[in-house]
Amino acid sequence: MAQLLLTGHSRGLGAALARHLLGEAHSVLGVARKQLGGIGTLPRGSLSQLTADLADRESLLALSRGSALQEFFQNAQQAVLIH
């Protein structure tokens, strides 16, 4: 299964897409200004969330300095960015 990085996953179309992908048993790393709430029990997939404003330089730098992205993708056979 692919490891998916989904930006803007906390509301609107991004939230709907996150729920769909989780229902398909994907492993999703969501990056958004706010975390996705009200997800309850995950359908089948796994969701990790990072809070970052991708339009803000300092927020992007902090995201790149952290280890969360590397840890999420370290054993991935396929990595997919959905932006």
ABEGO torsion letter per residue (X at the ends): XBBBBBBGAABEAAAAAAAAAAAAGBBBBBBBABBBBGAEBBAABBBBBBBBBAABAAAAAAAAABAAAAAAAAABABBBBBX
